[in-house]
Amino acid sequence: MCDLEKLVIRGGKPLIGEIEISGAKNAAVAILPATLLAKGEFIIDNLPNISDIDATLDILRHLGAEITRLGKHTVRINTMGVTNKPIPEFLACKLRASYYFLGALLGRFGSARVAMPGGCNFGGVRPIDLHIKGFNALGATVGTDGEYVVAQTTASTLMGNTVFLDKPSVGATINVILAAVGAKGITVIENAAKEPHIVDIANFLNRMGAEVRCAGTERITIIGGLPMKGCEHIIIPDQIETGTYMTLAAATRGQLTLKNITSPHLDKITAKLRECGATVIPEEVDSSEQITVSASGRLKCCDIKAEAHPGFPTDMQPQFTALLSICEGTSMVTDSVWDNRFKYTDQLTKMGAQIKVSGNTACIQGTNELTGASVFANDLRAGAALIIAALAAKGTTTIGNISYIDRGYEDIVEKLSAVGADIQRVEFPDVPPVSNIQKVE
Ligand code: UD1
């Protein structure tokens, strides 16, 4: 990937102020495909204004949904004219979560053709075998045809069944729920993932008329085949965006108040920040939740083990590693969800971090101070980690590949500038204007 823009950050200042948290990306990218399960009109609110959502809405439009923006964070979706069309690579490759169209189309029409999903590759493989195993259990065959993953019911309709997931996969849990809502009979998902956005998607589907029970536990039951209709829904706050700014407040030794949050989703992040010596205060103000994180002086090391929910989220592992690289002492960070999610640490090393990676564990020897450097994001949360490191570092950092960051963080430059960050989005000076770039046939 080669972006025409980069971030230029002059670090070393404590960030102080308030940030409004956006809706959860990982809930939104599943809720939008779920609208396909009914013919009707939907109002989706608190939708994050990020490129992954634009890409998801483009796929819905391609399938015939009418989409009207009612505001920056609100869309109306009318699915009356939707038909079952293949989703080609140029649309599916823009985000990982395009795989949710497999489950949604299978649930609605009994078949789906979706090009292989794109999105972040942390440096290893991101398999979808558990999604396929789940679809198989409901009576669908799944194969490939060129660029497409093709799922097809063998009988006249999908049939409910028990699906045991070998790992509590977020994607497989949601995809099986989406398909099972359209199946005849009862589906039970054993060893289901329990992440907060799974509960949000279940609440959305239940509002549509489905019956998805016990989402948020390891055994989810879905009563399939119920009549479904359009509905209104407000997406939950983004746990990872909140956690990123919490970590940033600690790393810059500042004080940030994050508004529109759900504090129980932040328990593990709060516990680890407190262990490092930061102050974390969740509060309810005018019946809305907010959390304030502050730190003064150098924080202490701590060990982290990223696990499936309710463990410490793997999507916060890179940001915490950035923080721990300037804490006093030696921290061990293990990621037990992804095998190879430490590729970004070579970029932190360029800034002076002392990190040794062995398998899925990083050993971080805290250093007094990071220094600015020219670095590249190799995925979304790696990009967030580099922003934290850059804002805490002495000197100027430039971050390339920022389209990864735009996939998941709404208005990040504006939000950070408003709390005192010196951060700018600039075009590469050495890139010619688009009209001068020669076309390669
Ligand atoms: C989702 C999140 C991602 C997060 C991850 C874990 C979205 C769009 N993305 O990704 O940000 O890092 O959850 O919290 O919500 N696995 C298999 N076979 C499968 C599926 C997964 O072996 O068919 C393995 C993966 O390799 C990984 C683990 O299960 O080791 C967890 O993956 P999963 O929860 O499925 O991640 P995603 O849903 O892709």
Residues whose N, C-alpha, C, O or C-beta is under 5 A from the ligand:
A	BS01	UD1	N26 A97 V125 R126 P127 I128 D129 L130 H131 K167 P168 S169 V170 G171 A172 T314 D315 V337 W338
